[in-house]
């Protein structure tokens, strides 16, 4: 689709990925209001949280999390206050 965002790495790696199902979901999403989409997103997150132990973790994601944990343990991690992060994001060129 022109102007659409690139798919996440999980899309290409997930053995359950089904492009036909994806197309059907996208068509349904186009018909939903912003409120309906927010409710759906909340339901999806809740479902994923309840199944978090059974969801596969992609190796590249596990590696990134391990690197970040090690950075924290070595005292090298850098943190920013939320207001500074918000300002940085809002000041980004579009």
GINORWO-V312687 format. One record per residue. RES is the residue in three letters. PSI is psi in radians with two decimals (NA if undefined). OMEGA is omega in degrees with one decimal (999 if undefined). NEAR is the number of other ideal C-beta (glycine too) atoms within 10 Angstrom. Layout:
{{RES & PSI & OMEGA & NEAR} {RES & PSI & OMEGA & NEAR}}
//
This chain:
{{UNK & 2.27 & 178.1 & 5} {UNK & 2.38 & 177.8 & 3} {UNK & -0.03 & -179.5 & 4} {UNK & 2.74 & 179.9 & 7} {UNK & 2.66 & 175.2 & 6} {UNK & 2.63 & 179.3 & 6} {UNK & 2.66 & 178.9 & 10} {UNK & 2.76 & 177.2 & 10} {UNK & -0.53 & -178.9 & 11} {UNK & -0.58 & 179.9 & 12} {UNK & -0.73 & -177.2 & 11} {UNK & -0.44 & -174.5 & 8} {UNK & -0.36 & -173.5 & 13} {UNK & 2.07 & -179.8 & 12} {UNK & -0.30 & -179.7 & 5} {UNK & -0.04 & -177.9 & 6} {UNK & 2.27 & -178.8 & 12} {UNK & 1.88 & -175.7 & 10} {UNK & -0.51 & 178.5 & 8} {UNK & -0.81 & 177.9 & 7} {UNK & -0.72 & 179.5 & 10} {UNK & -0.76 & 179.7 & 12} {UNK & -0.75 & 178.6 & 10} {UNK & -0.74 & 179.8 & 11} {UNK & -0.71 & 180.0 & 12} {UNK & -0.70 & 178.5 & 11} {UNK & -0.70 & 178.1 & 9} {UNK & -0.69 & 179.8 & 11} {UNK & -0.65 & -179.4 & 11} {UNK & -0.46 & -177.9 & 7} {UNK & -0.18 & -175.7 & 7} {UNK & 2.59 & 173.8 & 12} {UNK & 2.93 & 178.3 & 8} {UNK & -0.69 & 179.0 & 7} {UNK & -0.74 & 178.2 & 8} {UNK & -0.67 & 178.1 & 12} {UNK & -0.70 & 179.2 & 11} {UNK & -0.73 & 177.6 & 11} {UNK & -0.73 & 178.8 & 12} {UNK & -0.74 & 179.8 & 14} {UNK & -0.75 & 178.0 & 10} {UNK & -0.74 & 179.8 & 10} {UNK & -0.70 & 178.7 & 10} {UNK & -0.78 & 179.0 & 10} {UNK & -0.76 & -179.6 & 10} {UNK & -0.77 & 178.9 & 10} {UNK & -0.75 & -179.7 & 10} {UNK & -0.65 & 177.7 & 11} {UNK & -0.71 & 179.9 & 9} {UNK & -0.45 & -178.2 & 9} {UNK & 0.24 & -171.0 & 9} {UNK & -0.56 & 179.6 & 9} {UNK & -0.40 & -178.2 & 5} {UNK & -0.11 & 179.8 & 7} {UNK & 2.33 & 178.6 & 8} {UNK & 2.54 & 175.7 & 11} {UNK & 2.20 & 179.9 & 9} {UNK & 2.46 & -174.6 & 13} {UNK & -0.67 & -178.7 & 9} {UNK & -0.59 & -179.6 & 11} {UNK & -0.72 & 177.8 & 13} {UNK & -0.68 & 179.5 & 10} {UNK & -0.78 & 179.5 & 10} {UNK & -0.77 & 179.1 & 11} {UNK & -0.71 & 177.7 & 11} {UNK & -0.73 & 178.4 & 10} {UNK & -0.72 & 179.7 & 9} {UNK & -0.71 & 177.9 & 11} {UNK & -0.76 & 178.9 & 11} {UNK & -0.68 & 178.3 & 11} {UNK & -0.70 & 177.5 & 12} {UNK & -0.81 & -178.6 & 10} {UNK & -0.57 & 178.3 & 9} {UNK & -0.11 & -179.3 & 8} {UNK & 0.33 & -177.3 & 6} {UNK & -0.16 & -177.7 & 8} {UNK & 2.48 & 178.6 & 11} {UNK & 2.37 & -178.3 & 5} {UNK & 2.65 & 176.4 & 7} {UNK & 2.48 & 174.3 & 10} {UNK & 2.62 & -176.5 & 8} {UNK & -0.73 & -178.6 & 7} {UNK & -0.59 & 178.0 & 8} {UNK & -0.68 & 178.0 & 10} {UNK & -0.78 & 179.1 & 11} {UNK & -0.79 & 179.9 & 11} {UNK & -0.77 & -179.7 & 12} {UNK & -0.73 & 179.9 & 10} {UNK & -0.70 & -179.5 & 8} {UNK & -0.48 & -178.7 & 7} {UNK & -0.11 & -179.9 & 7} {UNK & 2.47 & 173.7 & 7} {UNK & 2.53 & -178.4 & 3} {UNK & NA & 999 & 2}}
//
